[in-house]
Amino acid sequence: MDDAPIRKASRRGLADEVADRVREAIFEARYPPGAPLREVELSALLGVSRGAVREGLSQLEREGLIRTGWHRPTTVVEATPADVEEVYTVRAALDRLAAVTAQRTATAHQLDELDRLVDQMATEMTAGAGVPRLLSLDMAFHDQIYAAAGNRRLTEAWQALHSQVHLFQLQRASLALRQYRALVVDEHRHIANMLRDGDVQKLERLVGEHVDSARRSLLAALTEAATAE
């Protein structure tokens, strides 16, 4: 097994591929929140120029995945309570709109895909999958709802928030693993069922509570981690 924390880029000098590889490594928890990202090290690991790394990291900074600045190291973002409140408040509004829209517009195939993703979550849980794998299915489930809604501008708004949501959910699941594993399958199955045949107001409340539960869980975990330091 390759112990390197990141795979080499297959095409040299492409900043977008650098961003893809580093993002992938962050979402696989190879670079946890607060971890430094050094240009020289990444250039060697990826087999690309430092200029390409610098451009790729700039893209990830725009996505809200990393923080950098003059006379400070480049690091993976660590969620603060203020960050959590902002991101999850916006996410709740977007998710509610996506769900109620998808309930009207989703095709049978799109609804079947949601069921398939939930079934895969359950299978992976039984097999003992780790947080990165479960979270990738979690995010794919929500991506599918946005796709089913069929609203391009709504999807673009979600994509602007996507990387931060993924990172914050990774931090939440890592800090409160038992709770995340206990809820992830049932909560998503309930949403999938309500999208097929549910009262629109109940669906909207369910989706809002799903997001708010994640917000509260992460805030509590951050408070507990800070107290333990």
C-alpha positions as CSV (number, residue, x, y, z in Angstrom):
1,M,0.0,0.0,0.0
2,D,1.3,3.5,-0.9
3,D,1.9,5.4,2.4
4,A,2.3,8.8,0.6
5,P,-0.4,11.2,1.8
6,I,-1.2,12.3,-1.7
7,R,-1.1,10.8,-5.2
8,K,1.1,12.3,-8.0
9,A,-0.6,14.4,-10.6
10,S,-1.0,12.6,-13.9
11,R,-0.6,15.8,-15.9
12,R,2.2,18.1,-15.0
13,G,1.8,21.8,-14.4
14,L,-2.0,21.9,-14.1
15,A,-3.2,24.0,-11.2
16,D,-6.7,22.6,-11.3
17,E,-5.4,19.1,-11.0
18,V,-3.2,20.2,-8.0
19,A,-6.4,21.5,-6.5
20,D,-8.2,18.2,-7.2
21,R,-5.5,16.1,-5.6
22,V,-5.1,18.3,-2.5
23,R,-8.9,18.5,-2.1
24,E,-9.1,14.8,-2.4
25,A,-6.4,14.3,0.3
26,I,-8.2,16.7,2.6
27,F,-11.5,14.9,2.2
28,E,-9.8,11.6,2.8
29,A,-8.5,13.1,6.2
30,R,-4.9,12.8,5.1
31,Y,-4.6,16.5,5.9
32,P,-6.8,17.2,8.9
33,P,-8.1,20.6,10.0
34,G,-5.1,22.7,11.0
35,A,-2.6,20.7,9.1
36,P,0.1,22.7,7.2
37,L,0.3,22.6,3.4
38,R,3.8,23.4,2.2
39,E,4.5,24.3,-1.4
40,V,7.9,22.6,-1.5
41,E,6.5,19.3,-0.1
42,L,3.4,19.3,-2.3
43,S,5.5,20.1,-5.4
44,A,7.6,17.1,-4.7
45,L,4.7,14.8,-3.9
46,L,2.7,15.8,-6.9
47,G,5.6,16.1,-9.4
48,V,4.6,19.6,-10.5
49,S,6.1,23.1,-10.2
50,R,5.7,25.3,-7.2
51,G,3.9,27.8,-9.3
52,A,1.3,25.1,-10.2
53,V,1.0,24.3,-6.5
54,R,0.6,28.0,-5.6
55,E,-2.2,28.4,-8.1
56,G,-3.9,25.2,-7.0
57,L,-3.8,26.3,-3.4
58,S,-5.3,29.7,-4.4
59,Q,-8.3,27.8,-5.8
60,L,-8.8,25.9,-2.6
61,E,-8.6,29.1,-0.6
62,R,-11.4,30.5,-2.7
63,E,-13.4,27.4,-1.9
64,G,-12.9,28.0,1.8
65,L,-10.8,24.8,2.4
66,I,-7.5,26.4,3.3
67,R,-6.3,29.6,5.0
68,T,-3.1,31.5,4.0
69,G,-1.7,35.0,4.2
70,W,1.5,37.0,4.6
71,H,3.9,35.6,7.3
72,R,1.6,32.8,8.2
73,P,1.6,29.1,7.1
74,T,-1.0,27.7,4.7
75,T,-3.2,25.4,6.7
76,V,-6.4,23.4,6.3
77,V,-9.3,25.4,7.7
78,E,-10.4,24.6,11.3
79,A,-14.1,25.3,11.8
80,T,-14.8,28.0,14.3
81,P,-18.3,28.5,15.9
82,A,-18.8,31.6,13.8
83,D,-17.9,29.6,10.6
84,V,-20.3,26.9,11.6
85,E,-23.2,29.2,12.2
86,E,-22.7,30.9,8.8
87,V,-22.2,27.8,6.7
88,Y,-25.0,25.8,8.2
89,T,-27.5,28.7,8.1
90,V,-26.9,29.1,4.4
91,R,-26.9,25.4,3.8
92,A,-30.2,24.9,5.6
93,A,-31.9,27.5,3.4
94,L,-30.5,26.0,0.2
95,D,-31.2,22.4,1.2
96,R,-34.8,23.2,2.1
97,L,-35.4,24.8,-1.3
98,A,-33.6,22.0,-3.1
99,A,-35.7,19.3,-1.4
100,V,-39.2,20.9,-1.9
101,T,-38.2,21.6,-5.6
102,A,-36.9,18.1,-6.1
103,Q,-40.1,16.6,-4.7
104,R,-42.0,18.2,-7.6
105,T,-39.4,17.6,-10.4
106,A,-37.5,14.4,-9.5
107,T,-37.7,11.5,-12.0
108,A,-38.2,7.9,-10.9
109,H,-34.6,7.2,-11.8
110,Q,-33.3,10.1,-9.6
111,L,-35.4,8.9,-6.7
112,D,-34.1,5.4,-7.2
113,E,-30.5,6.7,-7.1
114,L,-31.2,8.3,-3.7
115,D,-32.4,4.9,-2.4
116,R,-29.3,3.3,-3.9
117,L,-27.0,5.7,-2.1
118,V,-28.7,5.1,1.2
119,D,-28.5,1.3,0.7
120,Q,-24.8,1.7,-0.1
121,M,-24.4,3.8,3.1
122,A,-25.9,0.9,5.1
123,T,-23.7,-1.7,3.3
124,E,-20.6,0.4,4.0
125,M,-21.6,0.8,7.7
126,T,-21.9,-2.9,8.1
127,A,-18.5,-3.4,6.4
128,G,-17.0,-0.9,8.9
129,A,-16.3,1.9,6.5
130,G,-14.5,4.9,7.8
131,V,-15.8,8.5,8.0
132,P,-14.3,9.6,4.6
133,R,-16.2,6.9,2.7
134,L,-19.5,7.4,4.5
135,L,-19.2,11.1,4.1
136,S,-18.6,10.8,0.4
137,L,-21.9,9.0,0.1
138,D,-23.6,11.5,2.3
139,M,-22.5,14.4,0.1
140,A,-23.4,12.4,-3.1
141,F,-26.9,12.0,-1.7
142,H,-27.3,15.7,-1.3
143,D,-25.7,16.4,-4.7
144,Q,-28.4,14.1,-6.2
145,I,-31.2,16.1,-4.6
146,Y,-29.8,19.3,-6.1
147,A,-29.5,17.6,-9.5
148,A,-33.1,16.4,-9.2
149,A,-34.3,19.9,-8.4
150,G,-33.1,20.9,-11.8
151,N,-32.4,24.6,-10.9
152,R,-29.0,25.6,-12.3
153,R,-28.6,28.7,-10.1
154,L,-29.6,26.8,-7.0
155,T,-27.0,24.1,-7.9
156,E,-24.3,26.8,-8.4
157,A,-25.1,28.3,-5.0
158,W,-24.7,24.8,-3.5
159,Q,-21.4,24.2,-5.3
160,A,-20.1,27.5,-3.9
161,L,-20.6,26.1,-0.4
162,H,-19.9,22.4,-1.2
163,S,-16.3,22.2,-0.2
164,Q,-16.8,24.0,3.1
165,V,-19.8,21.8,4.0
166,H,-17.8,18.7,3.2
167,L,-14.9,19.8,5.3
168,F,-17.1,20.8,8.2
169,Q,-19.0,17.6,8.0
170,L,-15.8,15.7,8.1
171,Q,-14.7,17.5,11.2
172,R,-18.1,16.9,12.8
173,A,-18.1,13.2,12.0
174,S,-14.6,12.8,13.2
175,L,-15.2,14.6,16.5
176,A,-18.6,12.9,17.1
177,L,-18.2,9.6,15.3
178,R,-20.6,7.5,17.3
179,Q,-23.4,10.0,16.8
180,Y,-22.7,10.4,13.1
181,R,-22.7,6.6,12.5
182,A,-25.9,6.2,14.5
183,L,-27.8,8.8,12.4
184,V,-26.4,8.8,8.9
185,V,-28.4,6.0,7.4
186,D,-31.8,6.6,9.0
187,E,-31.8,10.3,8.5
188,H,-31.0,10.0,4.8
189,R,-33.5,7.2,4.3
190,H,-36.2,9.3,5.9
191,I,-35.5,12.2,3.6
192,A,-35.5,9.9,0.5
193,N,-38.9,8.5,1.6
194,M,-40.4,11.9,2.2
195,L,-39.2,13.0,-1.3
196,R,-41.2,10.2,-2.8
197,D,-44.4,10.6,-0.9
198,G,-44.5,13.2,1.9
199,D,-46.2,16.5,2.9
200,V,-44.1,19.4,1.5
201,Q,-44.1,21.3,4.8
202,K,-43.0,18.2,6.8
203,L,-40.3,17.6,4.2
204,E,-39.1,21.2,4.6
205,R,-39.0,20.8,8.4
206,L,-37.2,17.4,8.2
207,V,-34.5,18.8,5.9
208,G,-34.1,21.8,8.1
209,E,-33.7,19.7,11.2
210,H,-31.3,17.4,9.4
211,V,-29.0,20.4,8.8
212,D,-29.6,21.9,12.3
213,S,-28.7,18.6,14.0
214,A,-25.4,18.6,12.2
215,R,-24.8,22.2,13.2
216,R,-25.5,21.5,16.9
217,S,-23.4,18.4,16.8
218,L,-20.4,20.1,15.4
219,L,-20.7,23.1,17.8
220,A,-20.9,20.8,20.8
221,A,-17.9,18.8,19.6
222,L,-15.9,21.9,19.1
223,T,-16.8,23.1,22.6
224,E,-15.8,19.8,24.1
225,A,-12.5,19.7,22.2
226,A,-11.7,23.2,23.3
227,T,-12.5,22.4,26.9
228,A,-10.3,19.3,26.8
229,E,-7.2,21.3,25.7
